[in-house]
C-alpha cells in the first residue's frame, strides 16, 4: 500500500464569519487499501463542530402559586367554599332532625349543656382576666407569626449570639420567637397563680363528671344553630369549660415543654435525658399544638361574635355584664396594638432590642 502526503488549498469558510477551510497546513494521511485500490483521506477532513444553537426560550405561561395559577386558585376557593357550605348545611339539617327525636329531648332535659358550679365559685370576670386575655392574645399572634417565619426561613437577614457564647448563632427570627415564649410562659404562670388564689379556676376546671354529657349537649346545640343558653358572666357551658381547660392546662404546657426541648437551653450533653425525651418527638408535637391554638382562636372569635358580640366583649375586655359598646372599643384598640406589633416584628426594629441581650449580625 502506497502512501503520500500533499497540501490542500484553503478555500471559503464553512460557517459565516469563520476561518478559511481547511486550516493550513493539513497533512494527508494514508487510508488502508480497499479491494485492491489505494485511496487517501485528509485527517483534518472532519466537519467542524456546529455552532451552539441557543435554546429556545421556554414558553411563558401564567405564573403558578404552588400547583395552581391565580385564576385556578380563585376557582378552587370558590368551588371548595361552595362545597363546604353545602356540607355544613347538610350537617345542620341532619343535626336538627336528630335533636328533635324524643329520646334526644329527654337527653337535653337531663343535660342542658352546663351544670352548677360549687357554691363558693366566684361570680363575674375581674379586670385582671381581661388584661391577661388581651396580653395572651397579643403574644400568641406574634408567637404563631414568628414560628411560621422560622419554618419558612431559608436565608435569615440577621443572626443573634449570646454575649457569653459567640460561637452559638441563631437567626434573629428564632431569637424573637424564643423571647416571646419566655414572656408568654411568665404571663401564663402569673395567670395560673391568680386563678388559684381568686378561685376563678372553678370556672374552667371541671368539678363534676356531668361535664362530658353536658359538653355533648352544648356541641349539638351549637351545630343545630340553636345556641345553648349563654351566661358566661356566671358560668360557662360545659363545652366552653373543657375547651378553656384544654388550652390552659394541656395545650399550653405541651407547647412549653416541646419548645424548651428544641431550644438552646436544653442540655445537649445529657445523653440519658435526650434518649428519654428525643427531639424528634418534640418537633412532631410542637407544630400540631400550634395548629390547635390557631383553630381554637378562629372558633372562639367566631362564637364570641355570633352569640352576642357586645355582651361577650364586655365580659372579656370591660369586666362588666352589660350590653353596650365599651368592650367593643377596647377590643378594637387591642386589635390596633396587635397589628402594630405584627408590623414592627422585623429585623430593623428587633435588632436594637436583641442587642441588649447579645450580639446581632446583619446580613
Number of C-alpha atoms within 10 A of each C-alpha: 11 11 12 9 13 11 11 15 12 14 11 11 13 13 12 7 7 9 13 14 16 19 13 12 12 17 15 18 16 17 15 14 12 9 6 7 9 13 13 15 12 16 12 15 11 8 8 11 6 7 7 6 6 6 6 6 6 6 5 6 7 9 9 12 10 8 8 14 14 14 11 13 15 12 13 13 12 12 12 12 12 12 12 12 12 12 12 13 14 12 14 18 14 13 17 17 11 15 18 10 11 9 10 13 14 12 15 18 10 12 20 21 27 24 19 12 16 11 6 8 16 18 13 16 21 17 15 13 19 19 15 17 14 20 15 17 17 19 19 19 18 20 20 17 15 23 19 15 15 18 10 10 13 8 8 17 15 17 21 24 21 17 13 9 10 11 9 12 16 16 20 25 25 20 20 24 21 19 14 17 20 14 12 21 17 11 16 17 11 12 18 14 13 15 16 11 10 12 14 19 17 18 27 21 18 17 13 11 9 14 21 17 19 22 23 17 25 25 19 21 21 16 17 19 13 11 15 17 14 15 12 18 20 16 21 21 26 28 21 20 20 17 16 18 17 15 17 15 13 13 18 17 15 17 20 15 13 21 20 17 21 15 13 13 8 12 11 10 8 9 11 9 11 14 9 8 13 14 17 11 11 18 14 11 16 19 18 13 18 20 12 13 19 15 11 15 15 11 11 14 11 12 15 15 13 11 14 12 19 19 24 26 26 25 23 26 25 24 21 20 19 16 15 14 15 17 24 19 16 17 18 11 12 17 15 12 14 19 14 11 15 15 10 12 16 15 19 12 11 17 21 12 13 20 15 11 12 15 19 23 14 14 8
